[in-house]
């Protein structure tokens, strides 16, 4: 979202497994935009400790918990009197822990130090909630312009 504050950069956050249509739309908009564009894609890797055959499912969970919200920021829309920010994600529907504990890197902590893992999951959930609230607030502020 920092790039969107410049006002002249197309920015999108995407995840193929969560919403392939949104990803294609973001690439098309970025290509058509007359200026700098950046697309940030969620891409799980083997070091996350997941069954890579289920990588698309993990992307869905990252979006569903609010850890990886999907959005597009297109400055051209503001020139047309429209909100330049489009949030393509729905409100979070699962907890951060439901997503995170699908990865070995988080499960190992839970196995070795359950108390600390629970505290960290609570803190992470608060971070996700705060970031989601901030994103929705940015959308609303731009809508009111």
Backbone as a ProteinNet text record, in pm:
[ID]
protein_1_A
[PRIMARY]
XXXXXXXXXXXXXXXXXXXXXXXXXXXXXXXXXXXXXXXXXXXXXXXXXXXXXXXXXXXXXXXXXXXXXXXXXXXXXXXXXXXXXXXXXXXXXXXXXXXXXXXXXXXXXXXXXXXXXXXXXXXXXXXXXXXXXXXXXXXXXXXXX
[TERTIARY]
81.6	0	85.6	211	297.7	308.5	321.7	332.7	208.2	93	-30.1	-31.6	45.8	47.6	116	193.6	255.5	151.2	41.6	-66.1	-51.5	62	81.7	135.2	118.2	167.3	48.3	39	-61.5	-8.4	-90.1	-48.3	-155.9	-112.3	-207	-143.8	-228.7	-187.7	-273.2	-208.4	-280.2	-238.6	-322.2	-291.8	-367.7	-295.5	-355.4	-454.8	-416.9	-502.7	-629.6	-626.9	-743.5	-842.8	-790.5	-879.8	-807.7	-810.3	-739.2	-790.7	-920.3	-977	-922.5	-907.3	-852.8	-708.8	-633.2	-494	-485.4	-565.8	-565.1	-605.8	-708.6	-753.4	-641.2	-570.6	-460.4	-349.9	-313.3	-209.1	-253.3	-377.5	-428.4	-430.1	-476.2	-479.2	-338.5	-247.5	-108.9	-44.2	-69.7	-14.9	-71.6	-199.7	-265.8	-233	-188.9	-163.1	-41.6	-55.8	52.7	135.9	218.8	302.4	356.7	424.4	481.1	372.9	396.1	302.9	381	318	377.2	266.3	295.6	202.7	277.3	219.1	278.9	195.9	259.6	188.4	229.2	130	156.6	205.6	320.3	378.3	442.1	370.5	428.9	547.3	638.5	753.8	774	862.4	889.1	931.6	996.7	1042.3	927.7	810.8	695.4	652.4	698.5	665.7	525	483.5	351.4	370.2	268.9	265	243.2	344.5	336.5	222.5	173.5	56.8	-67.4	-60.2	-171.7	-142.3	-46.6	-8.4	-122.5	-207.8	-320.1	-418.7	-436.7	-524.1	-468.1	-336.4	-274	-291.3	-287.6	-311.8	-454.3	-550.4	-689.7	-701.8	-633.2	-639.2	-574.1	-463.3	-395.8	-489.4	-566.2	-662.7	-783.7	-832.8	-953.2	-934.2	-812.2	-788.8	-755.7	-735.7	-704.3	-555.5	-472.8	-327.3	-279.4	-345.1	-305.2	-428.2	-469.6	-586.3	-555.7	-652	-638.2	-695.8	-617.9	-667.6	-597.8	-656.7	-598.8	-612.8	-505.9	-507.7	-471.6	-569.4	-550.7	-572.4	-464.1	-477.1	-565.5	-577.2	-661.7	-807.8	-851.8	-990.9	-1020.9	-922	-942.4	-963.8	-892.5	-911.4	-1052.6	-1117.8	-1254.8	-1358.1	-1311	-1400.8	-1442.2	-1369.4	-1400.6	-1296.1	-1330.8	-1236.3	-1125	-998.7	-890.8	-858	-909.6	-880.4	-998.4	-969.8	-1069.6	-1020.7	-1098.7	-1065.4	-1137.8	-1061.3	-1118.4	-1140.4	-1095.9	-1115.4	-1244.9	-1299.3	-1412	-1354.3	-1438.9	-1394.5	-1338.2	-1239.2	-1181.6	-1287.7	-1271.4	-1369.5	-1308.9	-1176.2	-1108.6	-1003.6	-953.9	-852.5	-714.6	-624.2	-486.5	-427.5	-459.7	-406.9	-453.5	-577.8	-626.5	-540.8	-493	-402.3	-260.7	-207.5	-66.2	-31.2	-118.5	-85.4	-89.8	-118.7	-107.1	35.5	126.1	265.6	355.5	453.8	544.7	615.6	651.4	726.7	648.3	516.3	434.2	400.4	376.1	343.6	459.9	582.4	699.5	705.8	676.7	675.5	568.1	451.9	341.5	381.5	458.2	501.2	610.3	701.5	814.1	785.1	697.3	666.6	521.9	427.3	285.6	239.4	289.5	247	290.4	416.3	466.4	395.5	371.2	301.7	162.9	92.5	-41.1	-35	63.5	79.3	108.8	197.8	233.3	115.7	35.3	-83.7	-181.4	-197.3	-284.6	-232.7	-101.8	-41.9	-57.5	-36.8	-50.8	-194.1	-289	-430.3	-460.2	-406.5	-427	-365.8	-248.2	-184.1	-270.3	-323.3	-409.3	-535.1	-596.1	-716.9	-688.6	-575.5	-538.3	-513.6	-442.5	-413.4	-541.3	-632.3	-759.7	-839.7	-844.6	-916.2	-854.4	-723.9	-654.6	-687.1	-686.8	-718.8	-861.8	-954.9	-1094.6	-1109.2	-1032.1	-1033.9	-980.7	-876.2	-820.1	-923.6	-991	-1095.8	-1203.8	-1249.1	-1356.5	-1311.4	-1188.3	-1137.3	-1131	-1088.2	-1082	-1220.8	-1314	-1453.4	-1516.7	-1478.2	-1537.7	-1475.4	-1367.7	-1300.4	-1387.5
-120	0	126	115.2	232.5	291	205.5	254.4	331.3	295.6	364.2	508.2	538.9	676.6	772.9	720.6	807.5	865	793.6	843.3	816.2	762.8	738.1	597.5	507.1	369.9	273.9	186.3	80.3	-27.6	-70	-169.1	-276.6	-402.2	-511	-616.4	-678.1	-791.2	-908.7	-1019.1	-1130.2	-1263.9	-1364.6	-1502.7	-1592.5	-1659.1	-1743.6	-1843.5	-1910.3	-2013.4	-1959.4	-1833	-1775	-1716.8	-1654.8	-1589.1	-1569.2	-1671.2	-1660.6	-1546.2	-1518.8	-1410.5	-1275.5	-1255.2	-1129.9	-1114.4	-1223.9	-1219.2	-1176.7	-1235.9	-1201.1	-1055.3	-1013	-874.1	-778.6	-811.8	-727.1	-717.4	-830.4	-827.4	-744.2	-758.9	-680.8	-531	-496.1	-355.2	-298	-374.9	-328	-305.2	-395.6	-383.1	-260.2	-232.8	-121.4	13.7	11.5	135.7	207.6	336.4	417.1	476	393	433.9	311.4	332.6	217.9	130.7	0.6	-96.3	-196.5	-240.8	-346.8	-443.6	-571.7	-676.5	-764.4	-779.8	-860.3	-987.5	-1101.1	-1228.7	-1317.7	-1381.9	-1481.2	-1608	-1654.8	-1774.3	-1860.8	-1962.9	-2050.7	-2127.6	-2163	-2239.9	-2360.7	-2446.7	-2570.2	-2541.4	-2427.6	-2392.7	-2357.2	-2333.7	-2311.4	-2440.9	-2550.7	-2678.6	-2723.7	-2706	-2754.3	-2858	-2937	-3025.6	-2934.8	-2921.6	-2825.7	-2856.5	-2977.7	-3009.7	-2936.7	-2887.5	-2815.8	-2666.4	-2618	-2476.9	-2381.6	-2416.6	-2329.1	-2321.6	-2434.2	-2434.8	-2344.2	-2346.3	-2262.2	-2114.5	-2083.5	-1945.4	-1903.7	-1992.7	-1963	-1933	-2011.5	-1990.3	-1858.1	-1823	-1695.9	-1578.3	-1588.1	-1482.4	-1490.1	-1609.6	-1626.8	-1577.2	-1584.5	-1539.1	-1390.1	-1326.6	-1183.9	-1154	-1257.7	-1238.1	-1183.4	-1223.3	-1181.2	-1127.2	-1004.9	-950.5	-920.8	-945.8	-919	-780.8	-700.2	-568.6	-520.4	-417.9	-350.1	-200	-126.7	18.9	74.5	137.3	189.3	340.3	419.7	566.1	624.7	557.6	608.7	619.6	533.4	538.6	667.4	717.5	842.7	958	955.8	1057.6	1054.5	939.4	923.5	949.3	994.4	1020.8	896.6	786.2	660.2	630.6	540.1	495.6	415.7	455.6	383.3	248.9	226.2	103.3	7.1	-111.7	-218.2	-330.8	-364.2	-477.7	-598.6	-696.5	-814.9	-930.2	-915.1	-1017.5	-993	-1099.7	-1088.8	-1069.1	-1030.5	-1019.7	-1154.6	-1152.9	-1279.3	-1374.6	-1502.6	-1603.2	-1716.7	-1718.4	-1815.9	-1741.8	-1804.8	-1739.9	-1751.5	-1665.1	-1673.2	-1809.9	-1861.7	-1992.6	-2103.5	-2096.2	-2197.4	-2201.3	-2085.8	-2077.4	-2121.1	-2058.4	-2075	-2217.8	-2282.7	-2416.7	-2522.1	-2479.3	-2566.6	-2572	-2498.3	-2492.8	-2544.2	-2624.7	-2683.7	-2579.5	-2466.5	-2365.7	-2316.4	-2314.4	-2275.4	-2395.4	-2509.2	-2629.8	-2670.7	-2654.1	-2691.8	-2608.3	-2481.9	-2396.9	-2443.8	-2477.2	-2525.3	-2654.1	-2739.2	-2865.7	-2843.4	-2750.9	-2731.6	-2635.3	-2538.8	-2440.9	-2393.8	-2476.5	-2445.7	-2312.9	-2279.8	-2155.4	-2035.2	-2035.3	-1924.7	-1922.2	-2037.7	-2044.9	-1983	-2013.3	-1956.6	-1804.5	-1754.8	-1609.2	-1544.8	-1607.7	-1553.1	-1558.1	-1662.6	-1670.3	-1558.7	-1530.6	-1421	-1287.7	-1267.8	-1143.7	-1131.5	-1241.4	-1240.6	-1212.1	-1268.5	-1242.2	-1094.3	-1033.2	-889.5	-808.9	-850.9	-782.6	-793	-912.1	-932.7	-846.6	-846.1	-766.2	-617.1	-570.6	-429.7	-393.2	-479.9	-453.6	-452.6	-546.4	-551.2	-423.9	-381.9	-259.7	-139.2	-134.8	-25.7	-24	-140.6	-150.4	-102.7	-148.3	-106.4	44.7	96.5	240.3	320.7	270.9	338.3	338.6	225.5	217.5	321.9	328	420.7	566.3	597.7	733.8	774.8	682.6	711.1	722.4	645.3	647.8	784.2	843.5	971.5	1091.6	1071.7	1184.1	1243.1
0	0	0	40.6	40.8	-100.1	-200.4	-337.6	-379.9	-328.4	-367.2	-316.7	-215	-163.6	-259.5	-354.4	-454.5	-549.5	-568.1	-651.2	-799.7	-841.5	-984.3	-1012.6	-918.1	-933.1	-924.3	-1023.1	-1017.6	-924.2	-828.2	-729.2	-718.8	-718.1	-696.5	-607.5	-529.5	-447.4	-490.4	-529.3	-591.9	-531.6	-556.2	-519.3	-616	-701.5	-804.5	-746.1	-638	-579.7	-518.4	-476.7	-411.1	-510.7	-617.3	-711.9	-845.1	-931.6	-1059.7	-1147.7	-1142.6	-1222.1	-1179.9	-1049.4	-997.9	-1041.8	-1042.7	-1086.6	-1233.1	-1318.7	-1461.3	-1480.6	-1407.9	-1417.6	-1376.2	-1268.6	-1221.7	-1326.4	-1386.9	-1489.6	-1609.5	-1650.4	-1764.1	-1732.1	-1612.8	-1573.7	-1561.8	-1503.6	-1488.9	-1624.7	-1716.6	-1851.9	-1923	-1902.1	-1969.2	-1904.3	-1780.6	-1707.8	-1766.3	-1793.1	-1849.7	-1735.6	-1679.2	-1567.1	-1497.8	-1386.3	-1315.3	-1253.4	-1256.5	-1198.5	-1115.5	-1008.2	-926.5	-887.6	-905.2	-863.9	-764.5	-648.3	-543	-531.6	-556.5	-560.7	-444.4	-385.4	-281	-349.8	-306.6	-368.2	-259.8	-213.4	-113	-171.5	-84.8	-130	-38.5	-78	-4.1	140	163.2	298	392.8	338.2	424.7	493.1	438	498.8	468.7	344.6	303.9	194.7	175.1	60.5	-60.5	-145.7	-255.3	-352.1	-351.2	-433.7	-381	-256.8	-196.1	-181.4	-260.4	-253.7	-282.7	-378.4	-411.1	-295.4	-225	-106.6	2.6	20.5	122.3	86.7	-41.2	-83.8	-48.3	-70.8	-35	113.7	194.8	339.3	380.1	314.7	345.9	319.8	212.5	179.1	272	297.3	380	523.1	574	711.6	718.1	603	601.3	603.6	612.6	612.6	478.5	369.8	235.9	161.9	193.9	125.2	-21.8	-106.1	-248.6	-278	-348.8	-386.4	-512.4	-571.4	-686.9	-663.4	-686.3	-676.1	-813.1	-877.6	-1012.1	-1011.1	-1017	-1011.5	-1120.7	-1234.6	-1343.1	-1300.7	-1210.3	-1165.4	-1090.5	-1018.8	-945.7	-1044.1	-1155.5	-1259.7	-1316.1	-1308.4	-1357.4	-1246.8	-1129.9	-1018.6	-942.3	-963.4	-896.4	-789.6	-700.2	-598.2	-667.1	-651.1	-716.7	-650.1	-529.7	-456.5	-465.3	-513.2	-518.3	-428.9	-327.9	-241.9	-298.3	-342.6	-405.8	-308.5	-186.3	-83.2	-8.2	43.2	135.2	275.2	368.6	507.7	552.1	641	687.7	741.9	706.9	747.1	828.8	839.7	925.4	1006.8	1109.7	1193	1128.7	1172.4	1125	1158.6	1276.4	1317.7	1223.8	1174.8	1080.1	954.5	914	799.2	838	941.4	976.4	1017.3	1090.2	1138.3	1027.9	905.6	789.4	736.5	800.1	757.5	869.6	830.8	929.3	1013.5	954.1	1028.5	1150	1142.1	1256.4	1344.4	1283.3	1360.2	1450.3	1402.4	1482.7	1610.8	1600.5	1718.9	1815.9	1761.2	1845.5	1918.4	1850.9	1912.2	2017.1	1991.9	2082.5	2196.7	2171.8	2275.6	2258.3	2301.4	2278.2	2338.7	2455.6	2520.2	2438.3	2395.5	2314.1	2179.1	2122.1	1993.4	2004.2	2111.2	2130.2	2143.3	2217.1	2231	2096	2020.7	1889.5	1792.4	1800.9	1715.4	1750.8	1879.2	1922.1	1869.6	1882.5	1833.3	1681.6	1611.6	1465.9	1424.8	1498.8	1468.8	1486	1590.3	1611.4	1496.8	1450.1	1336.5	1211.7	1186.1	1069.1	1081.7	1199.1	1221.1	1200.2	1252.1	1239.2	1092.1	1020.2	878.8	796	825	752	777.7	903	939.9	868.4	860.6	792.6	643.1	580.1	438.2	412.1	495	479.4	504	600.1	627.8	509.8	448.2	329	216.6	197.4	95.5	122.4	246.3	282.6	264	303.5	289	142	57.1	-86.7	-146.7	-93.4	-140.7	-111.6	-0.1	42.5	-28.1	-99.1	-169.3	-275
[MASK]
+++++++++++++++++++++++++++++++++++++++++++++++++++++++++++++++++++++++++++++++++++++++++++++++++++++++++++++++++++++++++++++++++++++++++++++++++

